[in-house]
Amino acid sequence: MPDAFQPAPPPADLEVDASGLKCPLPILRAKKALAQLASGQVLKVITTDAHALRDFQAFAKQTGNALEAQIETESGAVHFLRRR
């Protein structure tokens, strides 16, 4: 049974598949991809690292980019970051 109602994630302007990569590589890939986006655009990052949920929360807090959504999947998680 799903947790609480979760709004649909925002549409992504760019997607990064960091599946199979361990910390800090998913964050580094996200940082590089965010640099290609304009302010307000959304990056979708697919991860399989067990620590990625926590890592992306800390990354968003440190960089000022908004973490719009995190969706846990069977194999990992999908993160949506809005560039500041």
C-alpha positions as CSV (number, residue, x, y, z in Angstrom):
1,M,0.0,0.0,0.0
2,P,1.5,3.4,-0.9
3,D,2.4,5.9,1.8
4,A,0.6,9.2,1.7
5,F,-0.6,10.9,-1.5
6,Q,2.4,12.2,-3.4
7,P,1.9,14.8,-6.0
8,A,3.2,14.1,-9.5
9,P,6.8,15.0,-10.0
10,P,7.5,18.0,-12.2
11,P,8.4,17.4,-15.9
12,A,12.1,17.0,-16.3
13,D,14.2,19.2,-18.7
14,L,17.2,16.8,-18.5
15,E,17.6,13.3,-17.2
16,V,20.7,11.6,-15.8
17,D,20.8,7.8,-15.3
18,A,23.3,7.2,-12.4
19,S,22.1,3.6,-11.9
20,G,24.9,1.4,-10.6
21,L,27.0,4.3,-9.4
22,K,28.0,4.7,-5.8
23,C,28.4,7.9,-3.8
24,P,29.7,10.4,-4.7
25,L,29.3,9.8,-8.4
26,P,25.5,10.3,-8.7
27,I,25.9,13.7,-7.0
28,L,28.8,14.7,-9.2
29,R,26.8,13.7,-12.3
30,A,23.9,15.7,-11.0
31,K,26.1,18.7,-10.3
32,K,27.5,18.6,-13.8
33,A,24.0,18.3,-15.4
34,L,22.6,21.1,-13.3
35,A,25.3,23.4,-14.7
36,Q,23.8,22.8,-18.2
37,L,20.3,24.0,-17.1
38,A,18.8,27.4,-16.8
39,S,17.4,28.7,-13.5
40,G,14.0,27.0,-12.8
41,Q,14.6,24.0,-15.0
42,V,14.3,20.5,-13.6
43,L,16.8,17.7,-13.5
44,K,15.7,14.0,-13.1
45,V,18.3,11.7,-11.6
46,I,17.8,7.9,-11.5
47,T,19.9,6.2,-8.8
48,T,20.4,2.7,-7.3
49,D,22.8,3.7,-4.4
50,A,21.1,3.0,-1.0
51,H,22.4,6.3,0.4
52,A,21.2,8.4,-2.5
53,L,18.0,9.6,-0.8
54,R,20.0,11.2,2.0
55,D,22.8,12.3,-0.3
56,F,20.4,14.3,-2.5
57,Q,18.7,15.8,0.4
58,A,22.0,17.1,1.7
59,F,23.1,18.2,-1.7
60,A,20.0,20.3,-2.3
61,K,20.4,21.9,1.1
62,Q,24.0,22.8,0.5
63,T,23.6,24.1,-3.0
64,G,20.2,25.9,-2.7
65,N,18.7,23.8,-5.6
66,A,15.2,22.7,-4.7
67,L,14.6,19.0,-4.2
68,E,11.1,18.9,-5.8
69,A,10.5,15.1,-5.3
70,Q,12.1,11.8,-4.4
71,I,10.4,8.6,-5.5
72,E,11.6,5.3,-4.2
73,T,11.5,2.5,-6.7
74,E,12.2,-1.3,-6.5
75,S,15.8,-0.8,-7.6
76,G,16.6,2.6,-6.0
77,A,15.1,6.1,-6.3
78,V,14.4,8.9,-8.7
79,H,15.2,12.5,-7.7
80,F,13.9,15.8,-9.1
81,L,16.0,18.9,-8.6
82,R,15.0,22.4,-9.7
83,R,18.0,24.6,-10.5
84,R,18.1,27.7,-8.4
